[in-house]
Amino acid sequence: MTRQHLSGELSVLLGQLQAAATTDVSGRDIWSLRHAAETAPVSSLGWVTLRALGLADQLCWDSLNRGDTAAFCRQASVGAALYDFGVLAGLLRES
């Protein structure tokens, strides 16, 4: 995959996660990661993906604690897509 393909796909997934964010703070954190995905070298995309997974996990737990199952489902779906993309693109190791 080209750098443009990797960063573009990661940016799209981060945009979906940002749309599923439930607080301004998490939305800004995801925006920062999206910016990094679009501007950082390919060698940094694994870190961006890993950080995005951490934010997705945090969002999911926050939604569960609030009893917001709809938000949880959206966030978990994007988190799963981020993980799959990261593994298939060689940015993450499968665990």
C-alpha positions in Angstrom: 0.0 0.0 0.0 1.1 3.5 -0.7 1.6 6.1 2.1 -1.4 8.0 0.7 -3.6 4.9 0.9 -2.5 4.1 4.4 -2.9 7.6 5.8 -6.1 8.2 3.8 -7.8 5.0 5.1 -6.6 5.7 8.7 -7.9 9.2 8.4 -11.4 8.0 7.3 -11.5 5.6 10.2 -10.5 8.3 12.6 -13.2 10.5 11.1 -15.7 7.8 11.9 -14.4 7.5 15.5 -14.5 11.3 15.8 -18.2 11.2 14.8 -18.8 8.6 17.5 -17.1 10.7 20.2 -19.3 11.8 23.0 -17.2 14.6 24.5 -15.4 17.6 23.1 -12.2 16.5 24.7 -12.2 13.1 23.0 -13.3 14.7 19.7 -10.2 17.0 19.9 -7.9 14.1 20.8 -9.2 12.2 17.8 -8.8 15.2 15.6 -5.2 15.5 16.6 -4.6 11.8 15.7 -6.3 12.4 12.4 -4.0 15.3 11.7 -1.0 13.1 12.6 -2.3 10.3 10.3 -2.4 12.7 7.4 0.9 14.4 8.0 3.2 11.9 9.8 5.6 9.5 8.1 4.5 6.0 7.5 6.7 4.8 10.4 4.4 6.7 12.8 1.1 5.3 11.6 1.4 2.3 13.9 1.6 4.6 16.9 -1.3 6.6 15.6 -3.4 3.5 15.2 -2.5 2.1 18.6 -3.4 5.5 20.2 -6.7 5.5 18.3 -7.5 2.0 19.6 -6.8 3.3 23.2 -9.2 6.2 22.7 -11.8 3.9 21.1 -11.6 1.6 24.2 -11.9 4.6 26.5 -14.9 5.9 24.6 -16.6 2.4 24.8 -16.1 2.2 28.5 -17.4 5.7 29.1 -20.5 4.8 27.0 -21.1 1.6 28.9 -20.7 3.4 32.2 -23.4 5.9 31.1 -25.6 3.1 29.8 -25.4 4.5 26.2 -25.5 1.3 24.2 -26.1 3.0 20.9 -22.8 5.0 21.3 -21.0 1.9 22.5 -22.0 0.0 19.4 -20.8 2.7 17.1 -17.6 3.1 18.9 -16.9 -0.6 19.2 -17.6 -1.0 15.4 -15.1 1.7 14.5 -12.6 0.3 17.0 -12.9 -3.2 15.4 -12.4 -1.7 12.0 -9.3 0.3 13.2 -7.8 -2.9 14.6 -8.5 -4.9 11.5 -7.0 -2.2 9.3 -4.0 -1.9 11.5 -3.3 -5.6 11.4 -3.9 -6.0 7.6 -1.8 -2.9 6.8 1.1 -4.2 8.9 0.8 -1.4 11.4 -0.1 -3.6 14.3 0.7 -7.2 15.3 -2.3 -9.4 15.7 -3.0 -10.3 19.3 
